[in-house]
């Protein structure tokens, strides 16, 4: 699987490329690698021991791709996999990110603050995919969640309250996360003043996340209380959380969830041994995999 989040460290550069320019570059890169993946025609791999022929060179062609940002003669320097191209996974909530995902991705990782935003995100992606001539069923939109699970609803509520209290007490960690999402060192700003008026227009990091954070509070100190990439809060016993997940997704019209829990033996067991059977009982997750290839299984449910 190839994942895209067009943000991060650009080695050798002093600063990020401008946000929308990165998506423009990514769009051209996908065009280039698609041509490389298609540079080996079906039947090009022979593997004939008698003739000692491994590859039929007449079915492998050069690409000679030359764009604004990338250039490649090709062909691909290895035989293609059985899916021809990897599964493309994209994450991003900005208009440029949504456009890129709707055009290229097999699955999109999304975050929306509540049911209405989640529903709006899914509807927007469907509209964009239709505009690109794509069948919306060929891309699965998965919403980020971090369910808090315990034996009973009361125990899960207590667990949630303890986690939230610990997060609220660690102000430096919240400020660091905000620095990561924005691409700015947030410690340089006055914590008890609003951010500069042009701040959002200068963000080259996670634009949709930063938009939500900045709009949530007045001062920087207040804003750090609202750093949250989860789409919706789920907590309770496995049966309670499974029921909540089903109700929300039915209303949203999305395709599923992506768990963003911290990976420990405990959280894996809570989901695999507790939540998964409760979801399976309701027909909300599959009982097995009917296909050989990843993309086919991804799109089948």
C-alpha positions as CSV (number, residue, x, y, z in Angstrom):
1,X,0.0,0.0,0.0
2,X,1.2,3.5,-0.8
3,X,0.1,6.2,1.7
4,X,0.0,9.9,1.0
5,X,0.0,12.7,3.6
6,X,1.5,15.6,1.7
7,X,3.2,17.1,4.7
8,X,6.3,16.4,6.6
9,X,10.1,17.0,6.5
10,X,11.6,17.7,3.1
11,X,15.2,16.7,3.4
12,X,17.6,19.3,2.3
13,X,15.1,22.1,2.2
14,X,14.8,25.0,4.7
15,X,11.0,25.0,4.7
16,X,8.0,23.1,3.4
17,X,6.7,23.6,-0.1
18,X,3.5,25.6,-0.2
19,X,0.6,23.4,0.8
20,X,-1.4,23.3,-2.5
21,X,1.9,23.1,-4.5
22,X,2.7,19.8,-2.7
23,X,-0.6,18.3,-4.0
24,X,0.2,19.6,-7.5
25,X,3.5,17.8,-7.3
26,X,1.8,14.7,-5.9
27,X,-0.7,14.7,-8.7
28,X,2.1,14.7,-11.3
29,X,4.0,12.0,-9.4
30,X,1.0,9.7,-9.5
31,X,0.7,10.3,-13.2
32,X,4.4,9.4,-13.6
33,X,4.3,6.2,-11.5
34,X,1.0,5.1,-13.0
35,X,2.8,5.1,-16.4
36,X,5.8,3.2,-14.9
37,X,3.5,0.6,-13.4
38,X,1.8,0.1,-16.8
39,X,5.2,-0.1,-18.7
40,X,5.1,-3.9,-18.4
41,X,2.3,-5.3,-20.5
42,X,0.3,-8.4,-19.5
43,X,2.3,-11.5,-20.4
44,X,5.6,-9.7,-20.2
45,X,6.9,-12.1,-17.5
46,X,7.6,-15.4,-19.2
47,X,9.7,-17.4,-16.8
48,X,10.3,-20.1,-19.4
49,X,13.0,-22.5,-18.3
50,X,13.3,-24.3,-21.7
51,X,14.0,-21.1,-23.6
52,X,15.7,-19.5,-20.6
53,X,13.6,-16.5,-21.2
54,X,12.5,-14.6,-18.1
55,X,11.0,-11.5,-19.7
56,X,9.6,-10.8,-23.1
57,X,11.4,-7.5,-23.8
58,X,8.9,-6.6,-26.6
59,X,6.2,-6.2,-24.0
60,X,8.3,-3.8,-21.8
61,X,8.4,-0.3,-23.0
62,X,10.0,3.0,-22.0
63,X,7.8,5.8,-20.6
64,X,9.8,9.0,-21.3
65,X,7.7,11.0,-18.8
66,X,8.7,14.6,-18.5
67,X,6.6,16.9,-16.3
68,X,7.0,20.1,-14.4
69,X,8.5,18.4,-11.4
70,X,9.4,14.8,-12.4
71,X,11.2,13.1,-15.2
72,X,11.6,9.4,-15.9
73,X,12.7,7.4,-18.9
74,X,11.4,4.1,-17.5
75,X,10.5,1.4,-17.8
76,X,9.8,0.2,-14.2
77,X,12.9,-1.6,-13.0
78,X,11.1,-4.6,-11.7
79,X,8.1,-6.7,-12.7
80,X,4.7,-5.4,-11.6
81,X,2.8,-7.0,-8.7
82,X,-0.4,-8.9,-9.2
83,X,-2.5,-5.8,-8.6
84,X,-0.5,-3.8,-11.2
85,X,-0.3,-0.8,-8.8
86,X,-0.3,-0.7,-5.0
87,X,-3.3,0.4,-3.0
88,X,-3.3,4.2,-2.7
89,X,-4.2,5.6,0.7
90,X,-4.6,9.3,1.2
91,X,-5.2,11.5,4.2
92,X,-6.2,15.2,4.1
93,X,-9.2,17.4,4.7
94,X,-8.2,20.5,2.8
95,X,-9.9,21.2,-0.6
96,X,-6.6,20.3,-2.3
97,X,-6.3,17.1,-0.3
98,X,-9.9,16.0,-0.9
99,X,-9.4,16.7,-4.7
100,X,-6.3,14.6,-4.8
101,X,-7.8,11.7,-2.8
102,X,-11.0,11.7,-4.8
103,X,-9.0,11.5,-8.1
104,X,-6.4,8.9,-7.1
105,X,-7.0,7.1,-3.8
106,X,-8.4,3.6,-3.1
107,X,-9.0,4.6,0.5
108,X,-9.1,8.0,2.3
109,X,-8.4,8.5,6.0
110,X,-10.6,11.3,7.2
111,X,-11.5,13.2,10.3
112,X,-14.7,15.1,11.0
113,X,-15.9,16.8,14.2
114,X,-19.1,14.9,14.7
115,X,-21.7,13.2,12.5
116,X,-22.6,16.2,10.4
117,X,-19.0,17.0,9.4
118,X,-18.3,13.3,8.7
119,X,-21.4,13.1,6.5
120,X,-20.5,16.3,4.7
121,X,-17.0,14.9,4.1
122,X,-18.3,11.7,2.6
123,X,-20.8,13.5,0.4
124,X,-18.1,15.9,-0.8
125,X,-15.8,13.0,-1.8
126,X,-18.6,11.3,-3.7
127,X,-19.4,14.5,-5.6
128,X,-15.7,15.0,-6.4
129,X,-15.3,11.3,-7.5
130,X,-18.3,11.6,-9.8
131,X,-16.8,14.8,-11.3
132,X,-13.6,12.8,-12.1
133,X,-15.6,10.0,-13.7
134,X,-14.9,7.5,-10.9
135,X,-17.3,5.1,-9.3
136,X,-17.5,6.2,-5.6
137,X,-17.6,2.5,-4.6
138,X,-13.9,2.3,-5.7
139,X,-12.7,4.4,-2.8
140,X,-13.4,3.7,0.8
141,X,-13.6,6.6,3.2
142,X,-12.4,5.6,6.7
143,X,-12.9,8.0,9.7
144,X,-10.4,8.2,12.5
145,X,-11.5,7.0,16.0
146,X,-9.9,6.0,19.2
147,X,-12.6,4.1,21.2
148,X,-12.2,3.7,24.9
149,X,-13.2,0.2,25.9
150,X,-13.7,-1.4,29.3
151,X,-15.8,-4.2,30.8
152,X,-18.7,-1.9,31.6
153,X,-19.9,1.6,30.5
154,X,-19.1,3.1,33.9
155,X,-15.6,1.7,33.9
156,X,-15.0,3.0,30.4
157,X,-16.3,6.5,31.4
158,X,-13.9,6.5,34.3
159,X,-11.1,5.5,32.0
160,X,-12.0,8.2,29.6
161,X,-12.0,10.8,32.3
162,X,-8.6,9.8,33.6
163,X,-7.2,9.9,30.0
164,X,-8.6,13.4,29.3
165,X,-7.3,14.7,32.7
166,X,-3.8,13.4,31.9
167,X,-3.9,15.0,28.4
168,X,-5.1,18.3,29.8
169,X,-2.4,18.4,32.4
170,X,0.4,18.0,29.9
171,X,0.4,21.4,28.3
172,X,3.8,21.1,26.7
173,X,2.7,18.0,24.8
174,X,-0.4,19.7,23.5
175,X,1.7,22.7,22.3
176,X,4.2,20.3,20.6
177,X,1.3,18.6,18.8
178,X,0.0,21.9,17.6
179,X,3.5,22.8,16.4
180,X,3.6,19.5,14.4
181,X,0.2,20.1,12.8
182,X,0.9,23.7,11.9
183,X,4.6,23.6,10.9
184,X,5.3,26.5,13.3
185,X,7.1,26.6,16.6
186,X,4.1,27.5,18.7
187,X,6.2,28.4,21.8
188,X,7.3,31.6,19.9
189,X,3.8,33.0,20.2
190,X,2.2,34.7,23.2
191,X,0.1,31.9,24.9
192,X,-2.5,34.3,26.2
193,X,-3.1,36.2,23.0
194,X,-4.9,35.3,19.8
195,X,-2.7,34.1,17.0
196,X,-1.9,36.7,14.2
197,X,-4.8,37.3,11.8
198,X,-2.9,35.9,8.9
199,X,-1.7,32.8,10.7
200,X,-4.0,30.3,8.9
201,X,-3.1,31.6,5.5
202,X,0.6,30.8,6.3
203,X,0.0,27.2,7.5
204,X,1.6,24.7,5.3
205,X,1.0,21.7,7.5
206,X,-2.4,20.1,8.4
207,X,-4.7,22.8,7.2
208,X,-8.0,21.2,8.1
209,X,-6.8,20.3,11.5
210,X,-5.4,23.7,12.2
211,X,-8.6,25.4,10.9
212,X,-10.6,23.5,13.5
213,X,-8.2,24.2,16.3
214,X,-7.9,27.9,15.6
215,X,-11.7,28.4,15.3
216,X,-12.2,26.5,18.6
217,X,-10.6,29.0,21.0
218,X,-9.6,32.6,21.4
219,X,-6.0,32.5,22.8
220,X,-3.3,30.0,22.0
221,X,-3.5,28.5,25.5
222,X,-7.3,27.9,25.0
223,X,-6.8,26.5,21.5
224,X,-4.5,23.7,22.8
225,X,-7.5,22.3,24.7
226,X,-9.1,21.3,21.4
227,X,-6.4,19.3,19.7
228,X,-8.2,16.2,18.6
229,X,-8.0,14.3,15.3
230,X,-10.8,11.8,16.3
231,X,-14.0,12.1,14.3
232,X,-16.3,11.2,17.2
233,X,-15.8,10.0,20.8
234,X,-16.8,6.3,21.5
235,X,-16.5,4.8,25.0
236,X,-18.2,2.0,26.8
237,X,-18.4,-1.8,26.9
238,X,-17.6,-3.6,23.6
239,X,-21.4,-4.0,23.0
240,X,-22.0,-0.4,23.6
241,X,-19.2,0.9,21.4
242,X,-20.2,-1.6,18.6
243,X,-23.8,-0.3,18.7
244,X,-22.6,3.3,18.6
245,X,-20.2,2.7,15.7
246,X,-23.0,1.1,13.7
247,X,-25.5,3.9,14.3
248,X,-23.0,6.6,13.4
249,X,-21.8,5.0,10.2
250,X,-25.4,4.3,9.1
251,X,-26.2,8.0,9.4
252,X,-22.9,9.2,7.9
253,X,-23.0,6.9,4.9
254,X,-19.3,6.3,5.1
255,X,-17.4,3.0,4.6
256,X,-15.8,2.4,8.0
257,X,-13.3,3.5,10.6
258,X,-9.6,3.6,11.1
259,X,-8.5,2.9,14.7
260,X,-6.0,5.4,16.0
261,X,-5.5,4.0,19.4
262,X,-2.1,3.7,21.0
263,X,-0.9,0.2,20.1
264,X,-0.2,-1.9,23.2
265,X,-1.0,-5.5,24.1
266,X,-4.0,-4.2,26.1
267,X,-5.6,-2.1,23.3
268,X,-5.0,-4.8,20.7
269,X,-6.8,-7.3,23.0
270,X,-9.6,-4.8,23.8
271,X,-10.3,-4.4,20.1
272,X,-9.5,-7.8,18.7
273,X,-11.0,-9.9,21.5
274,X,-13.7,-7.5,22.8
275,X,-14.9,-5.1,20.2
276,X,-14.4,-7.2,17.0
277,X,-16.7,-10.0,18.1
278,X,-19.4,-7.5,19.1
279,X,-19.1,-5.8,15.7
280,X,-19.2,-9.2,14.0
281,X,-22.3,-10.2,15.8
282,X,-24.0,-7.2,14.3
283,X,-22.8,-7.9,10.8
284,X,-20.6,-4.7,10.9
285,X,-17.3,-6.4,10.0
286,X,-16.6,-9.3,7.7
287,X,-16.2,-12.9,8.9
288,X,-13.4,-13.6,6.5
289,X,-11.6,-12.5,3.3
290,X,-13.1,-13.7,0.0
291,X,-10.4,-12.5,-2.3
292,X,-6.7,-13.1,-2.9
293,X,-5.6,-9.5,-3.4
294,X,-5.6,-6.6,-0.9
295,X,-7.5,-4.1,-3.1
296,X,-10.3,-6.5,-3.8
297,X,-10.8,-7.3,-0.1
298,X,-10.6,-3.5,0.7
299,X,-13.4,-2.7,-1.7
300,X,-15.6,-5.7,-1.1
301,X,-17.0,-4.7,2.3
